[in-house]
């Protein structure tokens, strides 16, 4: 038990510092960008978009640097499954979430396409630097497409929350550097804890990435979705989930591949990518046919998620 205490503390410490430093990064990056004259729209699409996925990106980058590429891949895929099954499911259980026709017809299919693209690059059993570079290029194209089509779920009010006009430019830059440093430290501690827990229980880094790490790095999305559900901010819930999941495939997997080529476990190909894509298709069908997610749909998504997690745990301990 003593051997397990330190890794658990490391994971909890990593999660807390990761979330706080990600918030600090977004706050100061938003204000810094606005001071430079960057439009609020681009701030919403790019900076806040990157900021909400900062925990996944930093953790996966650190894992890849330490040769734990499957933990990084598991984090990306597990976060996507968690966002749809747990985050959307719980939010829908709390309050019905209406979905606009534009979201059902255009935005969710984009998420399916990026998922298929990510799956294609690991079919050969390896996520290479070239694969990662292509995913990052596609991310650039996605951001350009979003800017051209005016697609952002971030309101002026949301952006204004991050502004503290009394700060000087030097203070902003200092806080930006501090937040990045804290993200790196928290990611390093979290990866240490996660790998140690995996070794203690004799399970793979992939399983820990898909479960413990993915749930932890998805906590900001979960908190935001619950708050938005109570305020009937439907577009924000769906938009945050779609945006986060696109970033997880294109940015998180892209960065992981560029840092170090990873031999992907076969389970990723026949189990995890199909589950992620299947849940995305279910999300599309419900959005298109039911025009939203009510309590029944929420319970259905939660049941799929819990079934998947239960299977992962059972198979890893068998």
N, C-alpha and C positions, 0 to 999 in steps of 0.2 A: 504493500500500500504506500510505503514511504517512497518507493521508486516511482510511483505514479503521481504523487502529490505535486512535484515540481513541474512536470509537463502540463498538468491541469491548470496550475497557477499561471504558467507561461501562456497557455492558450487564452485564458480569461483576460490576462493582462494585455496580450496582443490584440484581442478583439476590442477592448475598451479604448486603448490608445489609438488603434487603427481608425475607429469611428470618429473619435475626437479630432485627430489630426487631419482626417479627410474633410471634416467640416471646416476646420481652420484653413485648409488649402483652398476650398471653394470660396469661402468668405473673402479671402485676400486676393485670389486670382480674379474673381468677378470685379472687385473694386479696382484692381490694378488695370484690367482690360478696359474698363469704362473710362478711367483716367487717361488712357492712351487714345481714346476716341473710337474704340471698337463698338459697334452697334449692340444694343441690348438683345437683338434677335440672335446674332452670332454668339454672344455670351451665353444665351440660353441653350443653343444647339450644341456648341462645342465645349465650353468650359464647364457648365453644370453637368452636361452629358458625361464628360470625362470624370468629373468629380464624383458623381454617384457610383461610378465603376472603379474608382481609385482603390478601394480595398482589394477587389479581385485582381486588379492589374499589378499592384505592388506585391501581393502575396504570391501570385503566380510567377512574377518575374524573379522574386527571391528564391522560390522553389526551383525554378529552372536553372538559376545560377549555381545552386547547390546540387545539381544533378538529379533533382526530384521532379522530373518533367511530368510524370503521371499524376502527381499531386496537383500540379498546375492545371493539367487537362481536366482532372476530376473537379477541381474548383470551378472552372468555367462551365462545364456541363451541369454539374450539380446545382450551381447558382441559378441556371436557367430553369431547371426542373423545379427548384424551390420557389422561384418567382411565380411560376404558373400555378403549381399545385398548392403550395402553402400560402404565399402572399395573396394571389388573386382569389384563391379558394376561401381564405379567411375573410378577406375584404367583402366578397360577395355574400358570405354567410351573415355578416354584420348588416349590410345594406345592399339592395339591388344596384347593380352597376350597368347603366345603359351604355350602349356602344353605337357610335355614329356609323353611317354607311361608308364614309371615307375610310375609317379605321378598318372595317371588315373587308373592304374591297382592295385597299392599297397597302396599308401599313402592316397588317399581320402577314399577308403573303410575302412581303419583303423579309420578314423574320424567318419564314419557312425557307426562302431562297438562300439566305445567309447560313442557315442550319445545314442545308443540303451541301452548300459549298464547303463548309467546315468538315462535314462527313467525307466528302470526296477526297480531301487532302490527307485524311488518315487511313483511307482504304488500303494503302500499301503497307500499313503498320508503322509508319514513321511520319512525324511532323518535322519537316526540315526547315532550314533557314529560308529557302526559296518559297516554301508554302507560307511561312509566316510573313514574308515580305509581300506576297500577293494579297494576303488577307488584309494587311495594313494599307495597301494601295486601294483595295476595294472599300475599306473604311473611309479613306479620303474621298472616294467617289460618292459614298453614301452621305457624307457630311455636305458635299457640294450639292447633291440632289436635294437634301433637306433644305439647304439655304435657298436654292432656286425655287422650290415649291412652297416656301414659307412654312415648313413643318417644324413646329416646336410646341411642346406642352408646357413650357415654362412661361408664366405670366410676369408682367411688370412687377406685380406685388411680390412674387416669389424672388425676383432678382433684387428688389429693394431691401429684402430681409438681410441680404449679404453686404449691404453698404454701411460703412461707418466712416463718414466723410471727415471726421476729425483726425484720421490717421495721415501721417506724412508719407510720401513715396518711399523714403528710406525705411520707415517702419513697415510698410507693406512688403517691401522686398525682403526685409529681415524675417518677417512672419512667414512669408512664402518659403524661404529657405529652411526655417525651423520646422514648418509643417512637413516638408519633404523629408527632412532628416528623421522626424518622428515616425513617418510612414515607413521608412526603411528599417528603423529599429524595431517597430512593432511587427512588421512583416517577418523579420529575421527571428524574433522571439516566437511568433506564432508558428512558423514553419518548424522550428526546433521542437516546440511542444507537440505539434501534430504528428511529426515523424516519430517522436518518442512514444506517444500513445499507440501509434500503429505497431511499433516494434514490441511494446509491452503486451498487446493483445494478439500479436502474430497475424495482423491483417495488413493488406497492401496499402501503400501510399494513396493509390487510386481510390480505395474505399473511404479513407479518411477525408480525402479531398471532396468526394461526392457527398459526404454526410456532414461531419463536424465543421470542416472549414467552409463548405458551401452555405450551410445554415448561418454560420457566424457572419460571413461577409454579406449575406442578404438581409441582415437585421435592419439596416437603414431603410431598405425598400419596404420591409414589413411594417416598420413604425410609420413611415410616410403613407402607406396604403391604408392602414387602420384609421389614421387621422383624416385622410381624404375621404374615406367611406363615410365617416360620421358627418362630414361637411357636404356630402353629395358632390364632391369634385371628381366626377366620373372620368373625364378626359385625362386628368392628371394620373389617376391610377393606371389606366391602360397604357397611356403614353410612357410613363416611367418604366413599366414592365417591358414594353416593346423596345424602348431605347436601351435599357440595361442589358437585355438579352442580345441585342445586335452588337453592342460593345463587347459583351463577354465572348462572342464568337470571333469577331473581327479583330478587336484590340487585344483581348487577353490571350487567345490562342496565337494571334499574330506575334505578339511580344515574346511569348513562350518559345515559339519556333525560331525566331530571329536570334534570341539569346543562345540557345543550344538545341540542336536537333535531338528529338526525343523518340525512342522506340515505344510506340503506343501499345498498351496491353490489348489483347484481342477482344476482351470484354467491352472495351470502348466502342468497337465497331459493331458487334452483334447485339449488345445490350443497351449501352448508355445513349449513344446517338439515336437509335430507333425510339427509345423512350422519350427523349427530348423532342424529337421531331413529331412523334405521335401525339404528345401533349400539346404541341403547337398547333397541329391540325385540329385536334379537339377544340382548342381555343377558337380557331377560325370558324369551325362549324357552328359552335354555340353562338358566337358573335353574329354570324351571318343568318342563321335560322331563327334564333331566339331574340336577336337584337339586344342582348345583354346577358348579364350573369346574376341570377337570383340565388336564393338560399339553397334550392335543390342543386343547381349547377355548382355552387360553392362546395356543398357536401360531396358531390361527385368528384370534383378536382382534388379535394382533400383526401378522399378515399384512394384515388389513384396514387397520389403522392405517398401516403402512409404505406400503401401496398408495396410500392417501389423501395422505400427505405427499409421496410421489414424484410423484403427479399434480399437486399444488399447485406443486412446484418446477419440474416440466417445463412446465406451462402458463404459469408466470410468466416463464420465460426463453425461451419460444418466440417 
